[in-house]
Amino acid sequence: MKVELSVANGEDKFREVDSHLEDLDGKVVELCEEMLGALNEATEENKALRDELKVVNGELISMMDEIVLLKKALAHERGAT
């Protein structure tokens, strides 16, 4: 009788542990999906920022070119007077 109770108790504990493992497995899958979603969102945001940086860099280069032209024009004017 004691052996049967011990086996039954062991089986109950096994079922309880198995249930907890199934819950954890579901939570791990959910967490992985959330992390993948966050990673995808961060990747898209990074791409958008890189694209914006390229535009700003192009504008900066244009402004620097304009400054060079203005300096040349100023130097020419100073030399002419």
N, C-alpha and C positions, 0 to 999 in steps of 0.2 A: 504493500500500500504506500509506504514512504517513497519507494522508487517511482511509483506511478505519479505521485504528487510532485516529486522533484522533476520528472520528465515533463509533466504538464506545465509546471511553473517555468521551466526552461523554454518550452514552446511558446508560452505567452510572452516571455521576455524577447524571444527571437522575433515574434510578430511585431512587438512594440519597436524594436530596433529597426526592423525592416520598414515599418511605417515611417519612422523618423528619416531613414535613408531616402525613401521615396520623396518625402517632403523636401529634404535638402537637395535632391537631384532636380526637382522642379524649380527650386529657388536658384540653383546654379544656372540652369538654362535661362531663366528669366533675367538674371544678372548679366549673363553673356550677351543676350539680345539688347539689353539696355546699354551695355558698354559699346557694342558694335554700332548702335544708333548714335551714341555720343561721339564715337570716333569718326563716323561718316559725316556728322554735322561739323566737327572740327576741321575735317579735311576740306569740306566745301567752303567753310569760312576762310581757311588758309588760302585756298585758290583765289577767292574773291579779293582778299587782301593783296595777294601777289599781283593780280591783274590791275588793281588800283595803284599799286606801287609802280608798275610799269608805266602807267599813264602819267603819274606825277613825275617820274624820272624823265620822261620825254618832254614834259613841260619845263622842267628845270634845265635840261640841255638847251632848249629853245631860248630860254631866258638868258642863259650864260652866253650863247651865241650873240644875242642881241646886245648884251653888255660889251662884248668884245668889239662889235661894230660901232657902238656908241663911243667907246674909248678911242678907237681909230679916228672917228669923225672929230672928236674933241681934240685929239693930238694934231690932226690936219688943220683945224681951225686955229689952234694956238700957233702953229707954224706959219700960217698965212697972215697973221696979224703982226 
